Structure formats: C-alpha cells, structure tokens
C-alpha cells in the first residue's frame, strides 16, 4: 500500500517520492507537538490523528511556542501546521491519511483570546476546503477539525459564522447545553480527578469513575482527553481500555508502539 507525496516544485516540474502508507492511530494525541524535531511531521510519520499547538498573537501573526521566550517569527501556525496539512490532504485524496479518519488540530490560545480568535478564524478561512466548518446549525465535515483550547473566548466564538473551529470543554462543562459541534471535546488535567499515576493497580473506585466519565462524555456526543497523564504503558492501557478518545503523550514512539502492539 503505497502513496506519493510532492517533495519538490518548480514552475514546470513536480517530483514525487513514494513512501509506504502509515496506518492511522485515532486515539494518538501529540501533546505540545511543536516541541518535536519536526513539528506535525514526526507525529504524522507515527500515524497520530491529533496534534496540539500553543499559539501567541504577536504583531498580527499567530506564532507557535510554549513560552514567549521561545517565540520565533518564522514559526507560524500556517507554516508549521496549516500549509503542511493542506498539502497532505491534497495528496491524500481529501484526507490527511488516505481513506483514514479525521485529523484533529488542537490550538491552545496563550494570550488575547478574543483578538487571537478573530485572526485565527480569518486564517482558517483560507483553508476552508480541508476544515470542518459550521454555518448556523449546519455542520460540514472536513479532513481536519480544529478545536480551540486555553484562553477560549466562548461567546465570541459562538457568534462567529461561518465558524472554522470548536472549543475544548472541561469536565465541569459536562452538563453544558452547548451543541457538540461547538464543544466537540472535553479535556481536563488527570491529577485533578484521579490519584492513580500508572503504578500498581488502579483503585477500583477510580476505575469505575473513569468508566462513568467516558459514558457521560460519549452520551453528550463529545470526545474525552486528559492531559498530564504519565507516559507509561499501564496508564496508556487503562485509558485505551476505558475508551478515552485521545491519549495524550509526549512520547510519540512509545505510544505508537503500544497502540500497534495489540496491547
């Protein structure tokens, strides 16, 4: 199973390299993906179907970095994520992975939520063909679904149409009446709700609590993710078996091997 990706362009020539197809991993989420040597690309090589990027609004640009001290003008959201994803979608027949599932791009706002959103939605509009969008109550599914986390200006985002992103909720939002296309994901910090850290047996009451949370989230038509989960196999196995939709990791190789091993 092979497919081609463009590797070089000129005015009259396109050269393709043939690479083996990657089997996508729907549960794999690359936390702080931009910290890897090849942002986005390392995750795609491992089959990840969800990646996370932190952004700062600086002088009219959306710059990707963990802290302000790491900002660099060339590391924009477009150059590191949107343009490469658009190229993959074009090469993959309308999907990031040919015939594969949707890709999730989780964007964490680090400053100026309302102003950041105004520029982000404008930038995303240039990639409308590949993105899930909402017009009124109509949802048009795309190859990539964008979700906003961090400093989320809920009311401003809700009033935007067309809207090219949803918002990331918290477990405290489980009873929200917001439609799932507006809040398609629930994320929260593991240690705020569980004491088990992946060593020894998970206490039965915590295991049941996790199962109940998964059921509640899924009944609301949303997906579930926890951040700050230890990158160890017992944790990955527990999340996988419980049906947590996105397993958060900084260890791309480790989680990829685990999910492909059949556990």
Backbone bond lengths (Angstrom), bond angles and torsions (degrees), N, CA, C in turn:
res aa  C-N    CA-C-N  psi(-1)  N-CA   C-N-CA  omega(-1)  CA-C   N-CA-C  phi
1 X - - - 1.465 - - 1.514 107.94 -
2 X 1.326 115.83 102.39 1.455 120.26 -175.81 1.517 110.11 -122.03
3 X 1.356 115.31 151.39 1.443 118.67 170.92 1.518 108.86 -145.10
4 X 1.343 115.82 167.59 1.458 120.65 -172.40 1.510 111.39 -112.24
5 X 1.342 115.82 146.35 1.442 122.65 174.19 1.519 108.69 -126.48
6 X 1.356 117.71 138.80 1.462 118.90 176.43 1.518 110.57 -67.26
7 X 1.317 116.85 133.23 1.456 120.80 -179.48 1.515 112.47 -114.19
8 X 1.340 118.09 -18.94 1.457 119.34 179.68 1.521 109.07 -156.59
9 X 1.324 116.97 141.09 1.451 120.88 178.89 1.517 110.00 -128.69
10 X 1.317 116.59 145.99 1.456 123.11 166.98 1.512 106.03 -139.37
11 X 1.333 118.38 -174.56 1.453 120.10 -176.63 1.525 112.60 -64.08
12 X 1.313 117.72 -24.72 1.469 118.49 -174.66 1.530 112.49 -135.72
13 X 1.355 118.23 16.09 1.457 118.68 -175.09 1.517 109.82 -147.14
14 X 1.311 116.27 135.63 1.454 122.12 170.39 1.519 107.39 -127.13
15 X 1.328 116.88 125.91 1.459 121.56 179.92 1.521 108.10 -107.66
16 X 1.328 117.07 132.27 1.458 121.06 -179.24 1.530 110.11 -113.90
17 X 1.326 113.91 143.39 1.459 120.24 171.89 1.519 107.67 -110.03
18 X 1.303 118.19 134.37 1.453 121.89 -179.45 1.527 108.56 -92.39
19 X 1.343 114.73 124.08 1.461 120.08 -178.43 1.521 108.92 -125.19
20 X 1.339 117.53 151.31 1.459 119.53 176.32 1.519 110.47 -64.71
21 X 1.333 117.29 141.34 1.453 121.91 178.59 1.527 110.12 -66.46
22 X 1.331 115.81 142.25 1.457 122.22 177.77 1.523 108.45 -96.20
23 X 1.316 117.34 133.51 1.454 121.26 176.18 1.521 108.16 -80.07
24 X 1.337 118.92 119.17 1.459 120.94 -175.59 1.525 112.88 -70.25
25 X 1.332 114.60 150.77 1.463 122.64 179.80 1.529 107.81 -117.80
26 X 1.325 118.50 95.94 1.471 121.43 -173.37 1.528 114.61 -59.04
27 X 1.341 118.10 -26.91 1.468 119.73 -177.21 1.531 113.31 -87.69
28 X 1.315 118.17 -7.81 1.467 120.56 -170.92 1.527 111.40 -85.41
29 X 1.346 115.83 120.53 1.462 122.87 -179.25 1.523 109.92 -120.89
30 X 1.330 116.20 121.41 1.469 121.82 -179.41 1.518 109.55 -87.88
31 X 1.322 115.80 100.84 1.463 122.12 178.82 1.530 109.08 -72.26
32 X 1.340 116.70 137.59 1.479 120.32 -178.30 1.526 110.92 46.31
33 X 1.300 115.00 49.61 1.463 122.07 -174.09 1.523 113.21 -55.53
34 X 1.320 116.71 -34.59 1.470 122.24 -175.49 1.520 113.49 -65.60
35 X 1.333 117.94 -11.26 1.464 120.90 178.83 1.528 111.93 -81.29
36 X 1.325 117.83 -10.88 1.459 120.28 178.54 1.529 110.24 -76.18
37 X 1.321 115.85 162.51 1.459 120.77 -175.60 1.519 111.72 -57.93
38 X 1.324 116.85 -39.59 1.473 121.86 178.69 1.524 107.47 -124.06
39 X 1.346 116.50 89.41 1.463 118.94 -178.79 1.518 111.75 -52.28
40 X 1.312 116.09 140.86 1.459 126.17 -176.82 1.520 112.18 67.48
41 X 1.333 118.16 -51.38 1.461 121.15 -172.14 1.521 112.06 -65.30
42 X 1.350 117.82 -39.73 1.469 119.62 177.13 1.530 110.04 -61.49
43 X 1.327 116.81 -41.11 1.465 120.59 179.89 1.531 110.86 -66.80
44 X 1.328 117.10 -42.22 1.466 119.75 179.61 1.525 111.25 -65.29
45 X 1.323 116.97 -36.32 1.466 119.78 177.75 1.519 111.71 -61.53
46 X 1.340 116.69 -26.70 1.471 121.60 -179.73 1.529 112.01 -94.55
47 X 1.332 118.14 -1.25 1.453 120.57 178.27 1.513 115.39 88.21
48 X 1.330 117.69 11.74 1.462 120.08 -178.69 1.529 110.14 -64.35
49 X 1.337 115.43 140.28 1.459 121.13 -179.43 1.525 112.01 -110.40
50 X 1.317 117.44 8.09 1.455 121.20 177.76 1.528 108.43 -151.01
51 X 1.335 116.00 132.80 1.463 121.27 178.83 1.523 108.74 -134.69
52 X 1.321 115.26 154.48 1.461 121.19 -175.85 1.518 110.45 -125.96
53 X 1.340 115.43 133.07 1.455 120.98 178.48 1.525 109.70 -131.67
54 X 1.328 116.48 132.78 1.460 121.85 173.30 1.523 108.51 -88.73
55 X 1.338 116.72 138.12 1.468 118.51 179.12 1.529 111.60 -130.71
56 X 1.330 114.66 147.66 1.456 124.00 172.26 1.523 108.09 -117.67
57 X 1.328 116.55 139.99 1.459 121.21 171.63 1.527 107.46 -87.33
58 X 1.332 116.31 115.33 1.462 121.57 -177.72 1.524 109.23 -135.22
59 X 1.323 116.78 114.69 1.474 121.76 176.30 1.521 112.31 50.74
60 X 1.318 115.86 45.21 1.452 120.10 176.32 1.515 115.26 76.56
61 X 1.339 117.21 14.24 1.457 121.44 177.94 1.526 109.81 -124.63
62 X 1.322 115.89 148.80 1.460 122.37 175.90 1.521 107.72 -98.88
63 X 1.343 115.71 100.69 1.457 121.55 -174.75 1.520 110.08 -101.11
64 X 1.323 115.44 139.87 1.463 122.70 -177.01 1.522 109.73 -96.86
65 X 1.333 116.51 122.45 1.470 121.68 178.17 1.516 108.90 -170.17
66 X 1.324 115.91 160.98 1.465 121.50 178.10 1.526 110.88 -82.91
67 X 1.326 116.22 -39.05 1.460 122.09 178.98 1.529 109.15 -134.54
68 X 1.316 116.66 163.07 1.461 120.45 -179.70 1.516 112.13 -62.84
69 X 1.335 117.44 -30.27 1.460 120.30 -179.20 1.518 112.40 -68.43
70 X 1.354 117.44 -16.14 1.458 121.49 -178.35 1.526 113.14 -99.72
71 X 1.316 116.80 5.52 1.460 120.24 -177.90 1.522 111.56 -65.84
72 X 1.343 115.42 140.75 1.465 122.02 176.02 1.522 107.20 -141.92
73 X 1.345 118.20 132.24 1.474 121.12 -172.26 1.520 114.28 -60.19
74 X 1.342 117.80 -25.53 1.466 119.37 -178.08 1.537 112.59 -84.89
75 X 1.322 117.71 -12.03 1.471 120.78 -177.34 1.537 109.46 -92.94
76 X 1.319 115.22 73.01 1.463 120.37 -179.21 1.518 110.77 -94.30
77 X 1.333 115.01 162.37 1.463 120.00 177.08 1.520 110.36 -61.64
78 X 1.304 116.73 -38.30 1.465 120.02 179.23 1.520 112.04 -64.93
79 X 1.328 117.00 -48.52 1.470 119.11 -173.89 1.523 112.18 -69.81
80 X 1.331 117.58 -35.69 1.466 120.20 -176.37 1.528 113.11 -87.25
81 X 1.342 118.00 -27.45 1.463 119.63 -172.47 1.523 114.71 -128.15
82 X 1.314 117.83 -55.64 1.466 118.90 -170.65 1.519 112.38 -67.99
83 X 1.309 118.58 -47.11 1.463 120.06 179.88 1.526 112.09 -64.69
84 X 1.351 118.70 -47.29 1.478 117.67 177.77 1.527 113.31 -61.71
85 X 1.334 117.11 -37.50 1.466 119.28 178.17 1.531 110.43 -65.33
86 X 1.329 116.72 -41.62 1.464 119.67 179.38 1.527 111.05 -62.02
87 X 1.329 116.77 -39.04 1.465 120.20 177.51 1.523 110.68 -64.56
88 X 1.335 116.65 -41.08 1.467 119.72 179.01 1.518 111.33 -64.93
89 X 1.326 116.28 -40.82 1.465 120.06 -179.44 1.529 110.63 -64.43
90 X 1.322 116.93 -41.62 1.470 119.82 178.00 1.523 111.02 -64.01
91 X 1.343 115.91 -41.96 1.463 119.92 -178.86 1.524 112.26 -73.53
92 X 1.339 116.43 -24.22 1.461 120.53 -175.28 1.507 114.56 -98.38
93 X 1.311 117.22 18.90 1.458 119.32 176.68 1.511 113.69 68.36
94 X 1.339 116.44 31.29 1.457 119.65 177.51 1.507 114.53 100.28
95 X 1.331 117.26 5.53 1.468 121.73 176.91 1.526 109.29 -137.08
96 X 1.341 115.60 153.33 1.462 119.57 175.91 1.524 109.19 -64.02
97 X 1.333 116.89 -43.71 1.456 123.44 171.36 1.527 106.47 -110.52
98 X 1.302 117.51 123.78 1.467 120.31 -174.92 1.532 110.31 -52.97
99 X 1.328 115.77 125.44 1.471 123.18 -177.85 1.523 112.61 61.08
100 X 1.334 117.22 18.04 1.458 120.97 -176.64 1.517 113.17 -96.76
101 X 1.334 116.31 -175.58 1.470 121.39 -178.61 1.528 111.62 -76.15
102 X 1.318 115.23 174.18 1.461 120.82 174.68 1.522 110.86 -63.76
103 X 1.308 115.00 152.60 1.462 122.59 172.63 1.530 107.95 -100.65
104 X 1.322 116.95 141.41 1.459 122.40 174.65 1.518 109.21 -108.12
105 X 1.332 116.47 129.24 1.454 122.53 172.69 1.518 107.12 -113.84
106 X 1.332 115.92 106.04 1.462 122.32 179.74 1.528 107.93 -92.61
107 X 1.331 116.71 121.25 1.460 122.01 -175.79 1.523 108.59 -114.88
108 X 1.329 116.09 116.64 1.459 122.70 -176.54 1.531 109.29 -95.83
109 X 1.350 116.99 113.05 1.462 121.81 179.03 1.528 109.38 -76.02
110 X 1.323 116.66 126.43 1.459 121.39 -179.29 1.525 113.79 -101.57
111 X 1.331 116.71 -14.95 1.467 118.54 178.77 1.527 110.09 -158.12
112 X 1.329 115.62 159.05 1.469 122.33 170.37 1.531 112.80 45.37
113 X 1.343 115.88 62.18 1.452 120.58 -173.13 1.519 115.25 -50.63
114 X 1.331 118.46 -51.52 1.464 120.88 -176.08 1.523 111.65 -66.22
115 X 1.335 116.93 -43.05 1.461 120.37 179.67 1.526 110.89 -68.56
116 X 1.326 116.15 -38.56 1.465 119.84 177.84 1.525 110.27 -62.81
117 X 1.338 116.14 -42.75 1.464 119.37 179.73 1.523 111.65 -62.34
118 X 1.338 116.89 -42.97 1.464 120.24 -178.44 1.523 110.76 -57.48
119 X 1.332 116.76 -43.34 1.462 119.86 179.53 1.523 110.89 -74.04
120 X 1.336 117.15 -40.51 1.466 119.68 -178.68 1.524 110.93 -60.13
121 X 1.323 117.98 -47.28 1.467 119.16 -177.83 1.527 110.49 -62.76
122 X 1.332 116.81 -34.39 1.468 121.12 176.38 1.526 110.91 -65.41
123 X 1.333 116.34 -43.15 1.465 120.42 178.80 1.526 110.51 -67.00
124 X 1.331 116.59 -43.62 1.460 119.89 -178.64 1.525 111.74 -62.33
125 X 1.327 116.79 -31.23 1.466 120.02 -179.73 1.525 111.50 -58.91
126 X 1.327 116.93 -27.04 1.470 120.27 179.06 1.527 111.29 -72.53
127 X 1.317 117.03 -13.44 1.465 122.09 -179.57 1.528 110.33 -116.68
128 X 1.332 116.57 25.01 1.464 121.83 -172.20 1.525 113.03 -55.47
129 X 1.331 117.48 -33.61 1.464 120.35 -175.69 1.525 112.73 -60.95
130 X 1.343 117.11 -29.58 1.463 118.13 -177.04 1.529 112.83 -100.36
131 X 1.336 117.85 -6.15 1.459 120.78 -170.93 1.522 113.51 -102.35
132 X 1.332 115.06 146.90 1.455 120.59 166.28 1.526 107.63 -67.51
133 X 1.341 116.44 132.48 1.461 119.15 179.17 1.525 109.79 -134.63
134 X 1.318 114.98 158.24 1.462 121.22 179.86 1.527 108.40 -125.54
135 X 1.320 115.90 126.75 1.457 122.49 175.43 1.516 107.37 -123.01
136 X 1.331 115.99 106.54 1.460 119.57 -171.81 1.519 108.92 66.76
137 X 1.314 116.61 -120.11 1.468 120.61 175.55 1.518 112.40 -107.10
138 X 1.335 115.96 9.75 1.458 119.77 179.38 1.522 109.78 -92.48
139 X 1.321 116.05 126.92 1.458 122.22 179.63 1.522 109.13 -106.49
140 X 1.324 115.99 123.80 1.458 121.30 176.47 1.526 107.19 -108.68
141 X 1.318 116.58 110.33 1.459 121.22 -175.56 1.525 110.98 -72.07
142 X 1.329 115.94 139.16 1.444 121.81 177.30 1.519 111.35 -125.23
143 X 1.316 115.83 179.59 1.460 121.01 179.73 1.520 111.89 -68.87
144 X 1.345 116.50 -28.17 1.467 122.22 -176.83 1.520 108.94 -127.31
145 X 1.321 116.95 130.64 1.454 122.12 174.69 1.528 108.39 -109.45
146 X 1.320 115.75 123.35 1.462 121.68 -179.84 1.521 109.16 -96.50
147 X 1.330 116.37 135.91 1.464 122.49 178.70 1.522 108.16 -130.87
148 X 1.337 116.32 132.35 1.460 122.21 -177.92 1.524 110.03 -96.69
149 X 1.332 115.80 129.77 1.458 121.92 177.00 1.527 108.41 -123.63
150 X 1.319 116.63 -175.77 1.461 120.07 177.92 1.520 111.98 76.89
151 X 1.327 117.39 -130.12 1.462 123.58 -178.61 1.522 109.05 -78.17
152 X 1.336 115.80 82.17 1.470 122.18 -170.82 1.530 111.00 -94.19
153 X 1.325 118.27 114.05 1.470 120.75 176.60 1.525 110.42 -82.50
154 X 1.328 117.00 81.40 1.456 122.68 -170.27 1.531 113.07 -51.23
155 X 1.336 116.44 -51.84 1.464 119.43 -173.44 1.519 111.40 -65.42
156 X 1.323 116.82 -40.33 1.462 120.82 -179.40 1.529 109.88 -64.86
157 X 1.328 116.31 -44.79 1.464 120.02 -179.98 1.527 110.45 -63.38
158 X 1.321 116.88 -41.80 1.460 121.12 -177.31 1.525 112.26 -61.98
159 X 1.327 117.32 -30.11 1.469 121.24 -177.14 1.530 112.68 -86.69
160 X 1.318 117.59 -5.56 1.458 121.50 -175.07 1.527 111.11 -80.89
161 X 1.320 116.46 131.10 1.463 120.99 173.94 1.530 109.75 -148.17
162 X 1.326 118.20 133.23 1.464 124.35 -7.64 1.524 110.49 -66.17
163 X 1.315 115.80 154.03 1.463 121.29 -178.23 1.524 108.68 -116.59
164 X 1.335 114.67 128.58 1.467 120.54 -174.41 1.532 113.00 -104.69
165 X 1.317 117.35 17.09 1.466 120.24 177.86 1.516 109.80 -159.04
166 X 1.329 115.17 153.52 1.451 121.61 170.27 1.519 109.10 -103.34
167 X 1.331 116.79 -174.28 1.454 120.88 178.67 1.520 110.17 -118.47
168 X 1.309 114.35 153.27 1.463 123.91 179.88 1.522 108.21 -91.32
169 X 1.335 117.38 117.98 1.451 120.84 179.48 1.523 112.19 -89.06
170 X 1.316 115.24 179.63 1.460 122.95 175.59 1.532 108.12 -121.51
171 X 1.320 116.80 168.63 1.463 119.06 -179.88 1.524 110.97 -60.44
172 X 1.327 117.39 -26.44 1.462 120.50 176.71 1.530 111.87 -68.40
173 X 1.335 116.96 -13.66 1.462 121.49 178.57 1.523 112.96 -94.63
174 X 1.329 117.34 7.36 1.467 119.82 -174.69 1.520 113.21 -58.97
175 X 1.315 116.87 -30.75 1.461 119.69 -179.35 1.520 111.85 -95.09
176 X 1.329 116.59 11.12 1.457 120.57 179.07 1.523 110.54 -63.63
177 X 1.340 116.07 144.92 1.460 119.56 176.02 1.517 111.51 -92.71
178 X 1.336 117.34 10.53 1.464 121.02 176.76 1.522 109.36 -63.82
179 X 1.327 118.04 137.08 1.470 119.60 179.04 1.523 110.97 -63.02
180 X 1.322 115.41 153.09 1.466 119.60 -176.89 1.520 112.12 -65.35
181 X 1.353 118.76 -24.51 1.462 118.21 177.57 1.527 111.26 -72.46
182 X 1.348 117.00 -21.72 1.464 120.29 175.67 1.530 110.73 -84.54
183 X 1.331 116.36 -40.33 1.476 121.86 179.06 1.526 107.91 -124.86
184 X 1.343 116.99 79.84 1.468 119.69 -174.76 1.528 114.26 -81.73
185 X 1.332 117.04 -10.24 1.464 120.75 -173.81 1.517 109.82 -136.85
186 X 1.337 115.73 141.33 1.462 122.96 171.49 1.521 107.36 -114.63
187 X 1.326 116.53 122.35 1.472 121.47 178.61 1.521 108.82 -126.12
188 X 1.321 115.96 146.66 1.467 119.08 175.91 1.519 109.62 -158.04
189 X 1.315 114.49 164.96 1.467 120.90 -179.45 1.525 109.31 -79.73
190 X 1.314 116.07 125.61 1.457 122.06 -175.84 1.528 112.12 -53.12
191 X 1.329 117.26 -48.17 1.468 120.82 -172.49 1.527 113.52 -69.75
192 X 1.319 117.48 -12.49 1.463 119.69 175.92 1.524 111.67 -75.43
193 X 1.318 116.49 -16.27 1.463 120.44 -173.66 1.523 114.03 -126.91
194 X 1.352 116.80 -16.90 1.463 120.77 -177.20 1.527 110.10 -138.49
195 X 1.328 115.63 143.72 1.462 120.83 177.49 1.529 112.22 -93.37
196 X 1.328 116.75 -26.27 1.469 121.18 -177.77 1.527 110.28 -65.50
197 X 1.350 115.55 134.54 1.460 120.96 -175.38 1.529 112.97 -119.21
198 X 1.327 116.34 20.67 1.452 118.91 175.59 1.514 114.55 94.06
199 X 1.336 118.07 7.01 1.466 121.61 178.14 1.520 109.40 -114.70
200 X 1.340 115.19 135.61 1.453 119.26 -177.57 1.520 110.72 69.65
201 X 1.321 116.00 -163.24 1.464 120.66 -178.42 1.522 110.47 -86.18
202 X 1.309 115.49 139.47 1.452 120.04 175.51 1.527 108.88 -70.83
203 X 1.321 118.71 129.17 1.470 120.22 178.87 1.529 111.00 -55.15
204 X 1.310 115.80 139.45 1.462 120.13 -174.45 1.528 112.34 -59.56
205 X 1.351 116.52 -36.95 1.460 117.52 -179.32 1.529 111.77 -66.91
206 X 1.350 116.36 -31.94 1.466 119.50 176.87 1.529 110.55 -74.63
207 X 1.320 116.63 -35.74 1.461 119.71 177.20 1.531 110.23 -63.04
208 X 1.330 116.61 -41.56 1.462 120.01 178.66 1.518 111.12 -68.60
209 X 1.336 116.75 -36.92 1.465 120.66 177.62 1.528 110.38 -61.59
210 X 1.330 116.35 -42.59 1.464 120.53 178.81 1.529 110.72 -62.85
211 X 1.332 116.42 -44.52 1.465 120.40 179.62 1.524 110.88 -61.08
212 X 1.330 116.82 -40.95 1.462 120.86 179.75 1.522 111.12 -65.33
213 X 1.343 117.10 -40.27 1.461 120.72 179.34 1.528 111.30 -64.58
214 X 1.324 115.74 -42.81 1.466 119.85 178.31 1.525 110.10 -59.15
215 X 1.325 116.77 -44.67 1.465 120.45 179.99 1.515 111.46 -62.80
216 X 1.323 117.19 -43.10 1.476 120.61 -178.79 1.520 110.87 -64.57
217 X 1.321 116.30 -44.08 1.467 119.90 179.76 1.520 110.46 -62.67
218 X 1.320 116.75 -45.42 1.462 120.37 -178.50 1.531 111.83 -67.20
219 X 1.315 117.59 -34.18 1.473 119.69 177.14 1.529 111.28 -63.92
220 X 1.321 116.20 -28.79 1.464 120.29 179.89 1.528 112.08 -84.39
221 X 1.347 116.54 1.32 1.457 120.41 178.96 1.513 113.80 78.74
222 X 1.336 116.61 20.83 1.454 121.26 -177.25 1.524 111.00 -114.71
223 X 1.325 115.65 171.96 1.460 122.05 174.25 1.527 108.89 -109.75
224 X 1.342 115.31 163.11 1.460 121.29 -174.42 1.518 111.26 -125.38
225 X 1.345 115.08 139.52 1.472 122.24 176.43 1.526 108.64 -144.40
226 X 1.313 116.16 144.21 1.465 121.77 170.19 1.519 108.87 -117.12
227 X 1.338 116.22 141.63 1.456 118.48 172.82 1.529 109.35 -108.45
228 X 1.336 114.91 166.41 1.473 123.06 -177.66 1.525 111.21 61.78
229 X 1.334 116.81 36.73 1.459 121.34 171.67 1.528 108.09 -89.86
230 X 1.332 118.48 135.14 1.464 120.24 179.40 1.524 111.72 -57.83
231 X 1.322 116.49 137.58 1.467 121.63 -179.89 1.520 110.60 -83.08
232 X 1.332 115.57 71.99 1.462 122.10 178.80 1.520 108.39 -135.22
233 X 1.321 116.43 150.36 1.460 120.63 -174.46 1.528 114.19 -58.69
234 X 1.352 119.76 -41.13 1.463 117.27 179.33 1.532 112.99 -58.96
235 X 1.334 116.77 -35.14 1.464 119.84 176.88 1.520 110.25 -68.83
236 X 1.334 116.98 -47.21 1.464 119.99 179.43 1.517 110.67 -58.81
237 X 1.337 116.73 -42.46 1.463 120.59 -178.38 1.527 110.75 -63.61
238 X 1.323 116.03 -42.91 1.463 120.85 -179.46 1.523 111.11 -62.88
239 X 1.333 117.15 -45.08 1.464 121.27 179.68 1.525 110.48 -65.67
240 X 1.330 115.73 -42.52 1.462 121.02 -179.62 1.526 110.76 -62.04
241 X 1.314 116.69 -49.11 1.466 120.89 -176.90 1.525 111.63 -67.66
242 X 1.340 117.02 -30.18 1.460 120.53 -179.87 1.523 112.19 -77.03
243 X 1.340 116.22 -14.09 1.454 119.41 179.71 1.515 114.06 88.13
244 X 1.349 117.15 20.19 1.466 119.86 173.79 1.526 107.54 -63.46
245 X 1.314 117.02 129.89 1.461 120.83 -167.18 1.520 113.78 -72.32
246 X 1.327 117.12 -40.41 1.464 121.49 -179.95 1.522 109.06 -123.11
247 X 1.330 116.03 121.56 1.460 121.21 178.41 1.522 107.74 -97.48
248 X 1.310 114.72 116.65 1.460 123.66 -174.33 1.529 110.47 -76.73
249 X 1.339 117.91 134.44 1.466 118.69 176.85 1.514 112.15 -156.05
250 X 1.331 114.70 153.18 1.462 122.25 167.22 1.527 109.88 -103.85
251 X 1.333 116.47 -10.11 1.470 122.78 -177.60 1.534 108.63 -100.85
252 X 1.314 116.21 84.06 1.461 120.39 -175.74 1.524 111.50 -59.84
253 X 1.331 116.77 -49.15 1.467 120.74 -178.16 1.527 111.13 -60.79
254 X 1.330 116.04 -45.29 1.456 120.51 -175.76 1.519 112.48 -63.43
255 X 1.330 117.15 -49.00 1.460 119.58 -179.08 1.523 110.54 -67.12
256 X 1.327 116.81 -39.52 1.463 119.55 178.32 1.527 110.78 -58.94
257 X 1.328 117.16 -47.55 1.476 120.23 179.34 1.524 110.48 -61.02
258 X 1.324 116.41 -42.13 1.464 120.26 -178.25 1.533 110.94 -62.17
259 X 1.330 116.96 -48.27 1.458 120.07 -177.28 1.527 112.44 -67.41
260 X 1.321 116.64 -28.23 1.465 120.20 -179.94 1.536 112.35 -84.91
261 X 1.335 115.83 -12.81 1.474 119.30 -174.16 1.518 113.11 -79.22
262 X 1.335 116.31 -13.10 1.457 119.17 -175.57 1.522 111.58 82.28
263 X 1.354 116.82 5.84 1.451 124.30 178.91 1.519 111.72 53.83
